[in-house]
């Protein structure tokens, strides 16, 4: 039974006030003095952000500051899924494994598939708009049942492990680009490993410092990072064809396939089949879309998160797909020497700088006779990659903070703390900075270590999303969607998403060179396997095991403070800044499962009150 008043004053049930009845306005003044405590609570609930209302329904109090809107949330996802980082760092992989055909059509296929994954993730984020993303989705989908605690615990740690690796990988590529810029300036004088370590450390320290800003500062940096990535990417996309004297034909860009030991690469990977080679060539695209659930990590800092977060997830994936494809096509058209992009020896994920030097220097040199102008183009790429490093750090800190809130990590009391001055989890930020530094140390001594880190990042983050999607499929009849719903298509979309994620993880663990030796072994499955083994031991450890004290959701909001919908229709009015705010609250008494503030917003009406309490303006919000 819902009561409302339209902008024309037409009554649809019980209401207070009417445009044509000044007596109703006077009566509303009298009603104000008679508001019950429950009615005041109803008005307070309606005035809250819908994301905060849902957060409190789930048992958590609002601790972070809600400064993000749809644009900022979208920008966060777009900045983390940096196509400039993914393509600059990953194109050498595609060029060796299949060539331009693998790069272009691999990008198209992976983009389409990840849009489906994004839809699945967006639906979950809409129903459960909490920081922590996949971890909290598993907790909620299993009803916080202790028998599923291990699954939630493993999901949380897979996401944390992937976040560590993502920040390390981005920081390592940023340091590598500094090395390449230095090499272009000094004409081949590269940095030593010790100097690269210093640059890597500085990049992480700067990223940690920027990530420590207040929420409003993070908001502005997020908008800057996304805007810079889009603008710099478009500039390079447009400038390369203009500057390049020699361009490759369309047949080379869209149809050329480099099989094993192709003349353009001269590399013998021992690939067992061309399709196997093509699959490895899609890794460039796979690595780019890592972190597609990023807006969900900022849900508790996003206004109307149950609406804006799912939209941001889908929009950021689509934007990355389109702009990344244009960037990739431009690069492939402008490759000056087809063999320069792939050196005689290249590991799975290394070679970002080789692409930077070979492309930027060669293209500019062909036009101006000197490649020094390529430093400017490569500097744009470096800044975009550094911005991504910062955004990865910010995202990581939110995940660690959210997981610590439930006691899922050692020393969780420290990591769950919020700095009052900034409104952000400072301790969690610097903990992630330290972990990113430690996990990145092996990369400075071995390209294979970087391969493993990159693959671990992708595989762990994808798996952490696969688990809640699988649970969503299993519980599709009992799942209560939020404002963003897949409707009847949920089973089909979630099934395709789950199959794609499992297929992608299979690609991450494939060997990239045959025969497999200790030097070229893909350590991704070994490292993830060891990590899971350690977590299982920690869980089942007698007396001190995590399973003895971890209980999933640790409600931070007392039951008495949880915002609940009223049990019967109620109509209240309150005077605020010269306006009468009329709120008609109605719910289903028999089946109250959710309190959707967006539906309630339709029942708010504003009446401008003149000094004589007559109605001078009436409009439906």
BATOR-285965 format. One line per 2 residues: number of its first residue (from 1); for each residue x, y, z of C-alpha. Coordinates in pm, whole numbers, plus 32768, in hexadecimal, padded with zeros to 4 digits. Example, Ala and Ser with C-alpha at 12.3 -4.5 7.8 and 13.67 -1.06 7.14 Angstrom:
residues 2
1 = 84CE:7E3E:830C | 8557:7F96:82CA
***
This chain:
residues 621
1 = 8000:8000:8000 | 80BB:812D:7F82
3 = 8048:8290:7FAA | 80CE:83AE:7ED7
5 = 8079:8500:7E4A | 80C9:8555:7CE2
7 = 813F:86A8:7C65 | 7FD6:86F5:7C02
9 = 7F59:86AB:7D5F | 7EAE:8565:7CF5
11 = 7E8A:847A:7E1F | 7EF1:830D:7E0D
13 = 7EA7:829B:7F6E | 7EE3:8336:80C3
15 = 7FA3:847D:80B3 | 7FE4:85BC:8173
17 = 7FAD:8705:80C5 | 7F2C:8769:7F6F
19 = 7F82:887D:7E7F | 7E1B:88F7:7E7D
21 = 7DE4:88DE:7FF1 | 7E9D:89D2:80CF
23 = 7DF2:8933:81F8 | 7EBE:87FA:81AA
25 = 7FFD:88C5:81CA | 7F8B:894E:8318
27 = 7F32:87F1:8386 | 808F:877A:8328
29 = 811C:887B:8419 | 8050:87E1:852F
31 = 80C2:8688:84C6 | 822B:86F4:84F4
33 = 81F8:8719:8669 | 815D:85C0:8681
35 = 826C:84F9:85D3 | 82B5:83B9:8689
37 = 8415:8338:86C2 | 83E0:8230:85B9
39 = 836B:8331:84BB | 84A1:8401:84F8
41 = 8572:82CE:84BB | 84B7:8299:8376
43 = 8506:83FB:8302 | 8673:83CE:8365
45 = 8680:8289:82A2 | 85ED:832A:816E
47 = 86E4:844A:817F | 880B:835B:817D
49 = 88C8:82F4:8048 | 8836:81B2:7FB9
51 = 898E:8112:7FBE | 89B5:8164:812F
53 = 885C:80DB:817B | 88B8:7F93:80D2
55 = 8A08:7F91:8187 | 8957:7FAE:82D5
57 = 885E:7EA2:8273 | 8989:7DBD:8243
59 = 8A04:7E10:83A0 | 8B1A:7F0F:836A
61 = 8B2B:8079:83D1 | 8B9D:818B:82E6
63 = 8D10:81C9:832B | 8D9B:824F:81E3
65 = 8D30:8395:8143 | 8C44:837D:801C
67 = 8CE4:846E:7F24 | 8CDD:839F:7DE4
69 = 8BCB:83BD:7CE2 | 8B89:82F5:7BA7
71 = 8C9A:83AE:7AE7 | 8DA6:8378:7BF0
73 = 8D49:820D:7C25 | 8D5C:81D2:7AAD
75 = 8EA8:828B:7AA1 | 8F35:81A6:7BAF
77 = 8EE6:806F:7AE5 | 8F68:810B:79A5
79 = 90AE:817D:7A48 | 90F9:8025:7ADA
81 = 90A7:7F70:7994 | 91A8:8048:78E7
83 = 91B2:7FE7:7779 | 92F6:80AC:7754
85 = 9397:7FD2:785D | 9301:7E8E:77DE
87 = 9353:7EC3:7670 | 94A6:7F65:76A2
89 = 950E:7E4D:778A | 9457:7D30:76E0
91 = 946D:7D6D:7569 | 95C4:7CC5:754D
93 = 951E:7B88:75D0 | 9416:7B94:74C2
95 = 9513:7BE9:73B6 | 95E2:7AB7:740A
97 = 94B2:79D6:7436 | 93E3:7A05:72FE
99 = 943F:7B65:7296 | 9348:7C79:723D
101 = 922B:7B84:7204 | 9246:7B04:736A
103 = 9261:7C66:73F0 | 9136:7CF9:7336
105 = 9040:7BDA:733B | 90B2:7B6B:7491
107 = 905E:7CC8:750F | 8F06:7CC3:746D
109 = 8EA9:7B6B:74F4 | 8F2E:7BAE:7652
111 = 8E7B:7CFE:765E | 8D2A:7C67:7606
113 = 8D55:7B4E:7701 | 8DBB:7C3D:7816
115 = 8C8A:7D15:77D9 | 8BBE:7BE0:7832
117 = 8C94:7BAD:7969 | 8C60:7D1C:79BC
119 = 8AE6:7CF1:79AA | 8AF8:7BCC:7A9B
121 = 8BD6:7C8B:7B8B | 8B00:7DC4:7B6E
123 = 89C7:7D0C:7BDD | 8A79:7C8C:7D13
125 = 8B08:7DE4:7D5F | 89AC:7E7C:7D48
127 = 891A:7D88:7E43 | 8A46:7D96:7F2E
129 = 8AE4:7EF3:7F0E | 8C02:7EC1:8003
131 = 8D79:7EF1:7FEA | 8E24:7DA2:7FD1
133 = 8D66:7D3E:7E9A | 8D7D:7BC8:7E52
135 = 8DCB:7B71:7FBB | 8C8D:7C0E:8042
137 = 8BBE:7B84:7F26 | 8C23:7A25:7F8D
139 = 8BD5:7A6F:80FA | 8A7B:7AEF:80A4
141 = 8A29:79E5:7FA2 | 8A79:78D5:80A1
143 = 89AB:7981:81AD | 8AE2:79AE:8283
145 = 8AC3:783D:82D5 | 8BF5:77C6:839A
147 = 8C10:768D:82C6 | 8C5D:776D:819B
149 = 8D53:7842:825D | 8E81:779D:81BB
151 = 8E00:77F2:805F | 8DD0:795F:80BD
153 = 8F27:7966:8160 | 8FD0:78D7:8028
155 = 8F12:79C8:7F46 | 8F87:7AEF:8014
157 = 90F0:7A80:800D | 90E8:7A38:7E97
159 = 9076:7B9C:7E61 | 917C:7C28:7F4F
161 = 928D:7B59:7EA7 | 921E:7BD3:7D51
163 = 921E:7D3A:7DCF | 9382:7D16:7E51
165 = 93F2:7C93:7D01 | 9337:7D9F:7C3C
167 = 93E3:7EBB:7CF4 | 9536:7E13:7CD6
169 = 950A:7DD6:7B62 | 949C:7F3B:7B1D
171 = 95BC:7FC6:7BEA | 96B4:7EE5:7B38
173 = 963B:7F59:79E2 | 9653:80C3:7A54
175 = 97BC:8087:7ABF | 9801:7FD7:7975
177 = 977C:8101:78B2 | 985E:81EC:7977
179 = 997D:8108:7914 | 9918:8123:77A7
181 = 98F0:829C:77B2 | 9A47:82B1:7852
183 = 9AD1:81CF:7743 | 9A41:82B1:7635
185 = 9AD0:83E6:76DD | 9C26:8348:7710
187 = 9C19:828C:75C5 | 9C1F:8128:7643
189 = 9CAD:815D:779F | 9BB7:808A:7867
191 = 9B82:808D:79DE | 9C25:7F7E:7AAE
193 = 9B4D:7E8D:7B76 | 9B9F:7F4D:7CB4
195 = 9B37:8095:7C12 | 99F9:7FF2:7B90
197 = 99AD:7F7B:7CF2 | 99D8:80E1:7D6B
199 = 98E7:8162:7C61 | 97F1:804D:7CB7
201 = 9801:80AC:7E27 | 97CC:821C:7DD9
203 = 969E:81CC:7CFF | 95FE:8101:7E17
205 = 964C:8209:7F1F | 95B2:8319:7E48
207 = 9485:823D:7E05 | 945C:81FE:7F7A
209 = 9476:8371:7FC1 | 936E:83CF:7EC1
211 = 928E:82B6:7F3F | 929D:834D:809C
213 = 91E0:8485:8037 | 9084:84C9:80C4
215 = 8F5C:8438:8008 | 8F1C:857D:7F4E
217 = 9087:8582:7ED9 | 906A:8418:7E67
219 = 8F31:8477:7DAB | 8FE2:8589:7CE9
221 = 9112:84B1:7CA5 | 9030:839D:7C22
223 = 8F8D:848D:7B2E | 90E2:850D:7AC5
225 = 9170:83AE:7A96 | 904F:833E:79BB
227 = 9048:8483:78F9 | 91BE:847A:78BC
229 = 91B1:830F:784C | 909A:8358:7757
231 = 9135:849C:76D3 | 929B:8418:76BA
233 = 9225:82D8:7619 | 9157:8393:7518
235 = 927A:8481:74D4 | 9366:835F:748E
237 = 925B:82AB:73C5 | 9231:83DC:72E5
239 = 939A:8455:72DD | 9445:830D:7283
241 = 939F:82EB:712B | 93DC:845D:70E6
243 = 954D:8450:7140 | 959F:82F8:70B2
245 = 962F:8302:6F52 | 960F:818F:6F12
247 = 94D0:80D8:6F6B | 9475:7F6B:6F5F
249 = 935A:7EF8:6E7A | 9208:7E98:6F08
251 = 9248:7D2E:6EAA | 9372:7D2C:6F97
253 = 92AF:7DC9:70B6 | 9176:7CF4:70A2
255 = 91DA:7BB0:6FF8 | 934B:7B64:7034
257 = 9388:7A3C:7116 | 94E2:79F4:71A2
259 = 9503:7882:71DD | 9627:77E2:728F
261 = 977D:7854:720E | 96DF:7957:7127
263 = 97D6:7A2E:705D | 974C:7B6B:70FF
265 = 97A6:7AEF:725A | 98AE:79E4:722A
267 = 9841:7943:7370 | 9811:77CE:7398
269 = 9722:7797:74BC | 96E2:762B:746B
271 = 956B:766D:7469 | 94A9:7528:742F
273 = 939C:75CB:7358 | 933F:7718:72B7
275 = 9203:772F:738D | 92DB:7705:74C2
277 = 93B1:7824:7442 | 927C:78F9:7408
279 = 9203:78BE:756C | 934E:7939:75F8
281 = 932F:7A68:7516 | 91EC:7ACE:75C3
283 = 92A5:7B04:770C | 92DE:7C71:76AF
285 = 9166:7CAC:76C3 | 9136:7BCB:77F0
287 = 9230:7C8C:78C2 | 918E:7DD7:7865
289 = 9039:7D7E:78F2 | 90C1:7D0A:7A41
291 = 900E:7DCA:7B54 | 8EC4:7DF7:7A9F
293 = 8E11:7DEB:7BF0 | 8ED0:7F1F:7C6C
295 = 8D9D:8005:7C95 | 8D13:7F07:7D8E
297 = 8E41:7F43:7E6F | 8DD6:80B1:7E89
299 = 8C68:8061:7ECD | 8C6F:80EF:802E
301 = 8CFC:8236:7FA7 | 8C03:824F:7E89
303 = 8AB8:8306:7E99 | 898E:8227:7E47
305 = 8A82:8107:7E25 | 8970:800A:7DE3
307 = 8923:80CC:7CA4 | 8A6C:816F:7C40
309 = 8B63:8056:7C85 | 8ACE:7F59:7B90
311 = 8AB0:8063:7A84 | 8C1A:80C8:7ABB
313 = 8C91:7F61:7A96 | 8BE9:7F32:7945
315 = 8C3D:808C:78BB | 8DAE:8073:7919
317 = 8DCF:7F20:786D | 8D29:7F9F:772F
319 = 8E00:80DB:772C | 8F3E:800E:775A
321 = 8ED5:7F24:7643 | 8E95:8038:7545
323 = 8FBB:811E:7591 | 90A9:7FFA:75BA
325 = 904C:7F6E:7465 | 908D:80BF:73BF
327 = 91DD:80DD:7472 | 9240:7F7D:740C
329 = 91E2:7FAC:729F | 92A6:80F2:728D
331 = 93DF:804D:731B | 93D0:7F26:722C
333 = 93A2:8007:70FE | 94D3:80D5:7161
335 = 95D2:7FC6:71B0 | 9702:8031:70E9
337 = 97CD:7EF0:70F2 | 9703:7DB7:712E
339 = 981D:7D01:71DD | 9874:7E13:72D4
341 = 9749:7DD5:73B1 | 97B5:7C70:73F9
343 = 991F:7C39:7460 | 99CC:7AE8:7441
345 = 9973:7A93:75A8 | 9836:7B08:764F
347 = 9777:7A84:7778 | 9600:7A78:7792
349 = 95C1:7BCB:782A | 9701:7C91:7808
351 = 9752:7D78:76EC | 9688:7EB0:7733
353 = 97B9:7F88:7706 | 981B:7ED4:75C9
355 = 96CF:7F3B:7537 | 96F7:809D:75BA
357 = 9850:80D1:752C | 9816:8019:73E7
359 = 96D2:80CC:739C | 96FB:822C:7423
361 = 9865:8258:73BC | 983F:81B6:7267
363 = 9700:826F:7209 | 9786:83C4:726E
365 = 98D7:837F:71CF | 9835:8322:7085
367 = 978F:8477:707A | 988F:8560:7117
369 = 99D7:84A5:70F3 | 9A01:848B:726C
371 = 994D:83AA:7363 | 9972:8492:748B
373 = 9814:851B:7455 | 9795:83C1:74AE
375 = 97F3:840E:7616 | 96BE:84EB:762B
377 = 95D8:83D5:75B4 | 9679:82D7:769A
379 = 965E:83CA:77BF | 94E6:83D8:7788
381 = 94D9:825F:77A2 | 95AA:8269:78E0
383 = 94C3:8365:7988 | 9393:8294:792D
385 = 9438:815B:79BD | 949E:8213:7AFB
387 = 9339:8291:7B27 | 92C4:812A:7B09
389 = 93BE:80C6:7C16 | 9325:81C8:7CFF
391 = 91C2:8156:7CB4 | 9224:7FEB:7CEE
393 = 92B2:8053:7E3E | 9173:810B:7E9F
395 = 909F:7FE1:7E35 | 917F:7EF2:7EF6
397 = 915F:7FB7:8036 | 8FE2:7FAB:8024
399 = 8FE8:7E33:7FF4 | 90D9:7DFD:8116
401 = 9010:7EE7:81F3 | 8EC6:7E3A:81A5
403 = 8F58:7CDF:81D9 | 8FFB:7D4D:8320
405 = 8EAD:7DD2:839A | 8E3B:7C68:83AF
407 = 8F85:7BF3:8445 | 8FF7:7B3B:830E
409 = 9167:7B9D:831E | 9273:7B9E:842D
411 = 9287:7CDF:84FC | 9133:7D3E:8474
413 = 90FC:7E3C:858C | 920B:7F16:84F2
415 = 9198:7EF9:8389 | 9027:7F3C:83D2
417 = 9072:808D:8471 | 8FF6:81C8:83C4
419 = 90C8:8304:83E0 | 8FD3:8412:845B
421 = 9081:8530:83A4 | 907A:848D:824D
423 = 8F55:83A1:8273 | 9024:828F:81CE
425 = 90D0:814D:8244 | 9235:81D3:825B
427 = 92C7:80A2:830A | 9237:7FBC:8200
429 = 92C4:809D:80F1 | 9429:8088:816F
431 = 940A:7F16:81BA | 93B5:7EDE:804C
433 = 94D6:7FBF:7FE6 | 95C8:7EEA:80AF
435 = 9538:7DA4:8029 | 9548:7E21:7EC3
437 = 96B7:7E75:7EF5 | 9709:7D1F:7F86
439 = 964B:7C56:7E84 | 96EE:7D1E:7D6E
441 = 9856:7CDE:7DD3 | 987E:7B98:7D0C
443 = 980D:7C4B:7BCE | 9946:7D20:7BD3
445 = 9A20:7BEE:7BA6 | 9953:7B13:7ABF
447 = 9861:7B4D:79A1 | 97C6:79FB:79F3
449 = 9774:7A7F:7B4E | 96BC:7BA1:7AB0
451 = 9601:7AAA:79D5 | 9593:79ED:7B0B
453 = 952A:7B2B:7BC2 | 945A:7BA5:7A9C
455 = 93B3:7A54:7A6E | 9371:7A34:7BE4
457 = 92D0:7B8B:7BE5 | 91E6:7B34:7AC8
459 = 9195:79D1:7B35 | 9157:7A2A:7CA2
461 = 9075:7B52:7C56 | 8FB1:7A93:7B4F
463 = 8F83:796A:7C3C | 8F0B:7A4E:7D53
465 = 8DF7:7AC5:7C69 | 8DA5:7966:7BEE
467 = 8D47:78E8:7D49 | 8C28:79DD:7D8D
469 = 8BAB:79B9:7C27 | 8B9B:7840:7C59
471 = 8ADC:7872:7D9F | 89F2:7964:7CF1
473 = 89A4:7855:7BF2 | 896B:7755:7D02
475 = 8884:783A:7DC9 | 87E0:78EC:7CA5
477 = 8680:78A7:7D28 | 86BF:7934:7E84
479 = 879F:7A57:7E1D | 8707:7BB1:7E50
481 = 8794:7C9E:7D49 | 87CD:7E0E:7D81
483 = 8763:7F27:7C96 | 8849:7E98:7B87
485 = 87C3:7D43:7B25 | 8804:7C54:7A04
487 = 86A0:7BD7:7A18 | 8654:7A93:7967
489 = 87A2:7AA1:78B1 | 8863:7A71:79F5
491 = 8894:78FA:79CE | 8918:7915:786A
493 = 89FA:7A40:78AD | 8A85:79B6:79F3
495 = 8AC5:7861:7957 | 8B84:78FB:7834
497 = 8C44:79DC:7923 | 8CA9:78BC:7A01
499 = 8D18:77E4:78DC | 8DE2:7904:784E
501 = 8E94:7947:7996 | 8EF4:77DA:79BC
503 = 8F6A:77D6:7852 | 903A:7911:788E
505 = 90DB:7885:79C8 | 9139:7753:78FC
507 = 91F2:7837:7808 | 92AE:78E2:7924
509 = 9344:7799:7998 | 93AD:771A:7840
511 = 9524:76F6:77FA | 9594:77F5:76F8
513 = 96C3:7734:767E | 9704:75C8:762D
515 = 97B2:74F9:769F | 976C:756F:7801
517 = 989F:75A1:78DB | 98E3:763B:7A2E
519 = 9947:777D:797F | 980E:77AC:78A9
521 = 9710:7708:7990 | 95CF:77CB:79CD
523 = 95D0:77E3:7B48 | 946F:786F:7B62
525 = 93BD:7727:7BBB | 94D5:76CA:7CAA
527 = 94C8:7814:7D66 | 934C:7818:7D7A
529 = 934D:76AD:7DE7 | 944A:76F6:7EF8
531 = 9383:7826:7F68 | 9244:7758:7F83
533 = 9302:764A:803F | 9384:7748:8139
535 = 9225:77D4:8168 | 9194:7679:81A1
537 = 92A2:7629:82A0 | 925D:7775:834C
539 = 90EA:7725:8354 | 9105:75C6:83E2
541 = 922F:7601:84C5 | 91E2:7569:861B
543 = 91A1:765F:8734 | 9215:7791:866F
545 = 9161:774F:8527 | 909D:7863:847C
547 = 8F6C:7782:8476 | 8F5A:7798:85F0
549 = 8F29:790F:85FE | 8EBD:798C:84A8
551 = 8D41:79A4:8492 | 8D00:7A66:8354
553 = 8C38:7BA4:837B | 8C94:7C6F:84AB
555 = 8B6E:7D5D:84CB | 8BED:7EBB:8514
557 = 8A8D:7F44:8540 | 89BC:7EF0:866E
559 = 8870:7E4D:861D | 87BA:7F6F:86BD
561 = 885D:805F:85CA | 8811:7F9F:848C
563 = 872E:8066:83AA | 85F6:7F95:836F
565 = 84BE:7FEA:82A9 | 837E:8034:836E
567 = 8287:7F18:8397 | 815D:7FDE:831D
569 = 8115:8108:8242 | 816C:8250:82E5
571 = 816A:83B5:8268 | 824B:84BF:82FF
573 = 82AF:8625:82B9 | 83D6:86F2:8329
575 = 8438:885D:82EC | 8594:888C:8259
577 = 862E:89C9:81C4 | 84E0:8A61:8166
579 = 8450:891E:80D8 | 8357:8828:815D
581 = 83DB:86CA:8115 | 82BE:85D2:8103
583 = 831F:8466:810A | 822A:834F:80DD
585 = 82C0:8209:8152 | 8222:80C0:80EE
587 = 829E:7F5E:8101 | 821C:7E00:80E3
589 = 81D3:7D96:8247 | 81E3:7C25:81F2
591 = 832E:7C1F:813A | 8426:7D2E:8195
593 = 8572:7CCB:8103 | 8606:7E0F:808A
595 = 85E3:7F82:80BB | 8614:8027:7F6A
597 = 8640:819B:7F9A | 8624:81D6:7E27
599 = 84BC:8163:7E25 | 8475:8237:7F53
601 = 850C:8367:7EA8 | 83E6:836B:7DB9
603 = 8303:83B5:7EE2 | 83BC:84F1:7F53
605 = 830D:8637:7F09 | 8381:8799:7F3F
607 = 8294:88AE:7FA6 | 8315:8A10:7FB8
609 = 8264:8AB2:80E0 | 8211:8C23:80D7
611 = 8211:8CF3:8217 | 8098:8CC3:8239
613 = 80C6:8B4B:8217 | 8024:8B4B:80C4
615 = 80AE:8A6C:7FB3 | 8172:8B38:7EB6
617 = 821D:8A18:7DFF | 81EB:88A1:7DE8
619 = 82C3:87B6:7D1D | 8302:8641:7D1D
621 = 846E:85ED:7D59
***
